[in-house]
Amino acid sequence: MKATAAPLHRPCPQELRLEIAQLERRLRTVGLDGDCAYERALSQAYDALLLQKRRELAAIRESGF
């Protein structure tokens, strides 16, 4: 029996805006310049996710949706 991959879910602009807002709130809570390596790594991870989500939103806008 062959497994099939589930179709990818593409978030709508509203979902992406909500995710971006949540990530921005979380980043403000953690801070941009944490006191320890863990906090700095977490801030960098949130920054990377924000960049990804903003790019996804820009791509949707450019495609006319």
C-alpha positions as CSV (number, residue, x, y, z in Angstrom):
1,M,0.0,0.0,0.0
2,K,1.5,3.3,-1.1
3,A,1.2,6.4,1.2
4,T,0.1,9.6,-0.4
5,A,1.2,13.0,0.8
6,A,-1.5,15.3,2.0
7,P,-2.0,18.5,0.0
8,L,-0.2,21.5,1.4
9,H,-2.3,24.1,3.1
10,R,-1.6,27.6,1.9
11,P,-2.5,30.1,4.5
12,C,-4.7,33.0,3.5
13,P,-3.5,36.6,4.0
14,Q,-5.6,36.9,7.2
15,E,-4.0,33.8,8.7
16,L,-0.6,35.1,7.9
17,R,-1.3,38.5,9.4
18,L,-2.5,36.8,12.6
19,E,0.6,34.6,12.7
20,I,2.9,37.7,12.2
21,A,1.1,39.6,15.0
22,Q,1.5,36.6,17.3
23,L,5.2,36.3,16.5
24,E,5.8,40.0,16.9
25,R,4.1,39.9,20.4
26,R,6.2,36.9,21.4
27,L,9.4,38.6,20.1
28,R,8.6,41.7,22.2
29,T,8.1,39.4,25.2
30,V,11.4,37.6,24.7
31,G,13.3,40.7,23.8
32,L,15.6,41.4,20.9
33,D,18.8,41.0,22.9
34,G,18.4,38.3,25.5
35,D,20.6,37.9,28.5
36,C,21.6,34.4,27.7
37,A,22.3,32.3,24.6
38,Y,18.9,30.6,24.8
39,E,17.1,33.9,24.6
40,R,19.2,35.2,21.8
41,A,18.7,31.9,19.8
42,L,14.9,32.2,20.5
43,S,14.9,35.8,19.2
44,Q,16.7,34.7,16.1
45,A,14.3,31.9,15.5
46,Y,11.3,34.3,15.8
47,D,13.1,36.8,13.5
48,A,13.5,34.0,10.9
49,L,9.9,33.0,11.2
50,L,8.7,36.6,10.9
51,L,10.8,37.0,7.7
52,Q,9.3,33.8,6.3
53,K,5.7,34.8,7.1
54,R,6.2,38.3,5.7
55,R,7.6,36.9,2.5
56,E,4.7,34.5,2.2
57,L,2.3,37.4,2.6
58,A,4.1,39.5,0.1
59,A,4.0,36.6,-2.4
60,I,0.3,36.3,-2.0
61,R,-0.2,40.0,-2.5
62,E,2.0,40.0,-5.6
63,S,-0.1,37.1,-7.0
64,G,-3.2,39.3,-6.8
65,F,-5.0,37.7,-3.9
